[in-house]
Amino acid sequence: MKNEADPAAGAALALPALDGWDLACTVFSPPKSVDPVSVLIVLPAMGAHARPYRFMAAALAQAGHLVITVDPRGHGQSLPHPKRGIDYSIDDIMTQDVAAVVAHAKEHYPELPRLFIGHSLGGHISAMYAAEHPEDVSALITLTTTHVYFRKLGLPSISLILSFALLARLFGYLPGQYVGWGTPMAKSQVLDWVRWGLTDRFSGSDGRDIEPAMARLKKPLLSIGFTDDKRLARPAGIDHFNALLPACVLTRWTLSPEELEVSALGHFDHLRTGEKVWARMDQWIRAQVESAD
């Protein structure tokens, strides 16, 4: 599958979250002569915004899918960005932002199956949302989504987890742009992530235990990791997270740069170098849609 689409293409979509926060989304449509196979909702990594996902989105749109990339609240063009006094939680992203995008897809493309493509934290959010709203999604694709409990992520991660907690409490938000993590992140979002990392439980911002619902979720799941992602999403950590979804029909790929003939894939490099990954994703998505018919 050759990506011939303009990587900057896509139609801007201003979408209000359920609580009124203005979300910036981009819709990548298939060629006019092609009937869409599915609606793909792309959820970014923690602190990331939607623009780096445009290459993947454009390629999948050229392959016949309608793709919606999302800047969750406080990310990218979904202003304002976090600072002291501007806060939101992971629950806010799930229950207000993701729910609004799903509602939009239901309204405008009711005949198409909906799939999540979640990268890193976006994969966590995809799985948790799907667990609590299984009727809203047909299948899941997670990219470099790992368990974040420090004993499963790796003992050195405890310093990262604790430093994030300290900085978020000290500043009232996490100044990610100054600590090598891209953009500012909201205090409550960071503390939700920290809680997962310290307690070995994926819970909602209100403390509810989501893992029982995750264990009951029965959806096709494509979990993708890369051999050169050695720090943030090692294969064992990804497998630990997938173990929380035992009823899902799992397809597991661990891909190497050598296998795909690219210089790097890593935690973020694949967003530019993953053309062959996206081609395989297209085939997997089509297989799930066909088997569901």
C-alpha positions as CSV (number, residue, x, y, z in Angstrom):
1,M,0.0,0.0,0.0
2,K,1.7,3.2,-1.2
3,N,0.9,6.4,0.6
4,E,0.1,8.7,-2.2
5,A,-2.0,11.0,-0.2
6,D,-0.8,14.4,0.8
7,P,0.3,13.9,4.4
8,A,-1.2,17.2,5.4
9,A,-4.6,16.4,3.8
10,G,-7.7,16.0,5.8
11,A,-10.7,18.1,6.7
12,A,-10.8,19.9,10.0
13,L,-13.6,19.0,12.3
14,A,-14.5,21.2,15.3
15,L,-16.4,19.0,17.6
16,P,-17.8,19.9,21.1
17,A,-17.0,17.4,23.8
18,L,-20.1,16.3,25.8
19,D,-19.2,18.9,28.5
20,G,-18.6,21.6,25.9
21,W,-14.8,21.6,25.6
22,D,-13.9,22.4,21.9
23,L,-12.1,19.5,20.4
24,A,-10.0,19.7,17.2
25,C,-10.3,16.6,15.0
26,T,-9.3,15.9,11.4
27,V,-11.2,13.6,9.0
28,F,-9.3,11.7,6.4
29,S,-11.6,10.4,3.7
30,P,-11.1,7.6,1.2
31,P,-11.0,8.5,-2.6
32,K,-14.4,9.5,-3.8
33,S,-14.8,6.4,-5.9
34,V,-14.3,4.1,-2.9
35,D,-16.9,3.1,-0.4
36,P,-15.4,3.3,3.1
37,V,-14.7,0.0,4.9
38,S,-14.7,1.3,8.4
39,V,-14.4,4.4,10.6
40,L,-11.1,4.4,12.5
41,I,-10.8,6.7,15.5
42,V,-7.1,7.5,16.3
43,L,-6.3,8.3,20.0
44,P,-2.8,9.7,20.6
45,A,-0.2,8.9,23.2
46,M,0.1,10.7,26.5
47,G,1.0,14.4,25.9
48,A,0.9,13.9,22.1
49,H,-1.3,15.6,19.7
50,A,-2.9,14.5,16.5
51,R,-0.6,15.9,13.8
52,P,2.1,13.2,13.9
53,Y,-0.6,10.6,13.1
54,R,-1.5,12.3,9.7
55,F,0.8,9.9,7.7
56,M,-0.8,6.8,9.1
57,A,-4.3,8.4,8.8
58,A,-3.7,9.4,5.1
59,A,-2.4,6.0,4.2
60,L,-5.3,4.2,5.8
61,A,-7.7,6.6,4.1
62,Q,-6.1,5.9,0.7
63,A,-6.6,2.2,1.5
64,G,-10.4,2.7,1.9
65,H,-11.0,3.7,5.5
66,L,-12.5,6.9,7.0
67,V,-10.1,8.0,9.7
68,I,-10.7,10.6,12.4
69,T,-7.6,11.8,14.3
70,V,-8.4,13.4,17.7
71,D,-6.7,16.1,19.7
72,P,-8.1,15.3,23.2
73,R,-8.8,18.3,25.4
74,G,-5.7,20.3,26.2
75,H,-3.7,18.7,23.4
76,G,-2.6,20.2,20.1
77,Q,-5.3,22.4,18.8
78,S,-7.9,21.5,21.5
79,L,-7.2,24.6,23.5
80,P,-6.5,25.8,26.2
81,H,-3.4,23.8,27.1
82,P,-3.0,22.7,30.7
83,K,-1.5,25.0,33.4
84,R,-2.3,25.7,37.0
85,G,-6.0,26.0,37.2
86,I,-6.7,24.2,33.8
87,D,-7.1,20.6,34.7
88,Y,-8.8,17.4,33.5
89,S,-8.6,13.7,34.1
90,I,-8.3,10.6,32.0
91,D,-12.0,10.0,32.8
92,D,-12.8,13.4,31.2
93,I,-11.0,12.3,28.0
94,M,-12.9,9.0,28.0
95,T,-16.3,10.0,29.0
96,Q,-16.5,13.5,27.4
97,D,-14.1,13.5,24.4
98,V,-14.0,10.0,23.2
99,A,-17.7,9.6,23.7
100,A,-18.3,12.7,21.6
101,V,-16.2,11.4,18.7
102,V,-18.0,8.1,18.9
103,A,-21.4,9.8,18.9
104,H,-20.3,11.8,15.8
105,A,-19.3,8.6,14.0
106,K,-22.6,7.0,14.9
107,E,-24.6,9.9,13.6
108,H,-22.7,10.5,10.4
109,Y,-21.5,7.0,9.5
110,P,-24.1,4.7,11.1
111,E,-23.6,1.8,8.7
112,L,-19.8,1.6,9.2
113,P,-18.0,-0.5,11.9
114,R,-16.0,1.6,14.3
115,L,-12.5,0.7,15.4
116,F,-10.1,2.4,17.8
117,I,-6.5,2.8,17.0
118,G,-4.9,3.8,20.3
119,H,-1.2,4.7,20.6
120,S,0.4,4.1,24.1
121,L,-2.0,5.9,26.5
122,G,-4.4,6.1,23.6
123,G,-4.5,2.3,23.7
124,H,-5.2,2.2,27.4
125,I,-8.1,4.7,26.9
126,S,-9.4,2.7,23.9
127,A,-9.5,-0.5,25.9
128,M,-11.1,1.0,29.0
129,Y,-13.7,2.9,27.0
130,A,-14.5,-0.2,25.0
131,A,-14.8,-2.3,28.2
132,E,-17.4,0.1,29.6
133,H,-19.1,0.7,26.2
134,P,-18.7,-2.5,24.2
135,E,-21.6,-1.6,21.9
136,D,-19.6,1.4,20.6
137,V,-16.7,-0.4,19.0
138,S,-16.1,-3.4,16.7
139,A,-12.4,-3.9,17.3
140,L,-9.3,-2.4,18.8
141,I,-5.8,-1.8,17.5
142,T,-3.2,-0.8,20.2
143,L,0.2,0.6,19.2
144,T,3.0,0.2,21.8
145,T,0.5,0.0,24.7
146,T,2.1,-1.5,27.7
147,H,1.2,-2.2,31.3
148,V,2.5,0.8,33.3
149,Y,2.8,-0.9,36.8
150,F,6.5,-0.2,37.6
151,R,7.3,-3.8,38.3
152,K,6.0,-4.7,34.9
153,L,7.2,-1.7,33.0
154,G,10.7,-2.1,34.6
155,L,12.0,-1.0,38.0
156,P,13.8,2.1,36.5
157,S,10.4,3.5,35.7
158,I,9.6,4.2,39.3
159,S,11.8,7.3,39.2
160,L,9.8,8.6,36.1
161,I,6.5,7.8,37.8
162,L,7.4,9.5,41.1
163,S,9.0,12.5,39.4
164,F,5.9,13.1,37.2
165,A,3.8,12.9,40.4
166,L,6.0,15.4,42.2
167,L,6.2,17.9,39.3
168,A,2.4,17.7,38.6
169,R,1.6,18.5,42.3
170,L,4.3,21.2,42.5
171,F,3.3,23.1,39.4
172,G,-0.4,22.3,39.2
173,Y,0.3,20.6,35.9
174,L,3.2,18.7,34.3
175,P,5.4,21.0,32.2
176,G,6.2,18.2,29.8
177,Q,7.8,20.5,27.3
178,Y,10.7,21.0,29.8
179,V,11.2,17.4,30.9
180,G,11.5,15.7,27.5
181,W,7.8,14.7,27.2
182,G,6.5,17.0,24.4
183,T,3.7,19.1,25.7
184,P,2.1,20.3,29.0
185,M,-0.1,17.6,30.7
186,A,-2.9,18.1,33.1
187,K,-2.3,17.4,36.8
188,S,-5.3,15.0,37.2
189,Q,-4.4,13.1,34.0
190,V,-0.8,12.6,35.2
191,L,-1.9,11.5,38.6
192,D,-4.3,9.0,37.1
193,W,-1.4,7.5,35.1
194,V,0.8,7.6,38.2
195,R,-1.8,5.7,40.2
196,W,-1.9,2.9,37.6
197,G,1.9,2.8,37.8
198,L,2.0,2.5,41.5
199,T,-1.0,0.3,42.3
200,D,-1.0,-2.3,39.5
201,R,-4.7,-1.5,38.8
202,F,-6.4,0.3,35.9
203,S,-9.0,2.4,37.6
204,G,-11.1,5.3,36.6
205,S,-10.4,8.8,37.9
206,D,-13.2,8.3,40.4
207,G,-11.5,5.2,41.7
208,R,-13.8,2.6,40.0
209,D,-12.1,-0.6,39.1
210,I,-12.2,-1.0,35.3
211,E,-10.3,-4.3,35.1
212,P,-13.3,-6.6,35.6
213,A,-15.0,-4.9,32.6
214,M,-11.8,-5.2,30.6
215,A,-11.6,-8.9,31.4
216,R,-15.2,-9.4,30.0
217,L,-14.5,-7.5,26.8
218,K,-14.9,-9.8,23.7
219,K,-13.6,-7.9,20.7
220,P,-10.9,-8.5,18.1
221,L,-7.6,-7.0,19.4
222,L,-4.6,-6.3,17.3
223,S,-1.6,-5.4,19.6
224,I,1.5,-4.1,17.9
225,G,4.9,-3.5,19.4
226,F,8.4,-3.0,18.0
227,T,11.7,-4.6,18.9
228,D,13.5,-1.3,19.1
229,D,11.0,0.2,21.6
230,K,13.2,-0.9,24.5
231,R,12.4,1.7,27.1
232,L,8.7,2.6,27.0
233,A,6.9,-0.5,25.6
234,R,9.0,-3.6,25.8
235,P,7.3,-6.8,24.6
236,A,6.8,-8.2,28.1
237,G,5.1,-5.1,29.2
238,I,2.7,-5.2,26.2
239,D,2.0,-8.8,27.0
240,H,1.2,-7.9,30.6
241,F,-1.4,-5.3,29.4
242,N,-2.9,-7.7,26.9
243,A,-3.4,-10.2,29.8
244,L,-6.0,-7.8,31.2
245,L,-8.1,-8.5,28.1
246,P,-8.3,-12.4,28.1
247,A,-11.7,-12.6,26.3
248,C,-10.5,-10.5,23.4
249,V,-9.4,-12.4,20.2
250,L,-5.8,-11.4,20.2
251,T,-3.5,-10.9,17.2
252,R,0.0,-10.0,18.5
253,W,2.7,-8.5,16.3
254,T,6.2,-7.7,17.4
255,L,7.9,-6.1,14.4
256,S,11.5,-5.2,13.8
257,P,13.0,-2.4,11.7
258,E,15.0,-5.1,9.8
259,E,11.9,-7.0,9.0
260,L,10.2,-3.9,7.5
261,E,13.4,-2.5,6.0
262,V,13.3,0.8,7.8
263,S,15.8,2.6,10.0
264,A,13.6,2.7,13.2
265,L,10.1,2.0,14.4
266,G,10.4,2.6,18.2
267,H,7.7,4.3,20.3
268,F,7.2,7.2,17.9
269,D,9.3,6.6,14.8
270,H,6.7,4.2,13.4
271,L,4.4,7.2,12.9
272,R,6.7,8.2,10.0
273,T,8.3,5.0,9.0
274,G,5.4,2.5,9.4
275,E,4.0,2.3,5.8
276,K,4.3,-1.5,5.8
277,V,2.7,-1.6,9.3
278,W,-0.2,0.4,8.0
279,A,-0.6,-2.0,5.0
280,R,-0.8,-4.9,7.4
281,M,-3.3,-3.1,9.6
282,D,-5.5,-2.5,6.6
283,Q,-5.5,-6.2,5.9
284,W,-6.3,-7.1,9.5
285,I,-9.1,-4.5,9.7
286,R,-10.7,-5.9,6.5
287,A,-10.5,-9.4,7.8
288,Q,-12.4,-8.4,11.0
289,V,-15.1,-6.5,9.0
290,E,-15.6,-9.4,6.6
291,S,-15.8,-12.0,9.4
292,A,-18.4,-9.8,11.1
293,D,-20.7,-9.7,8.1
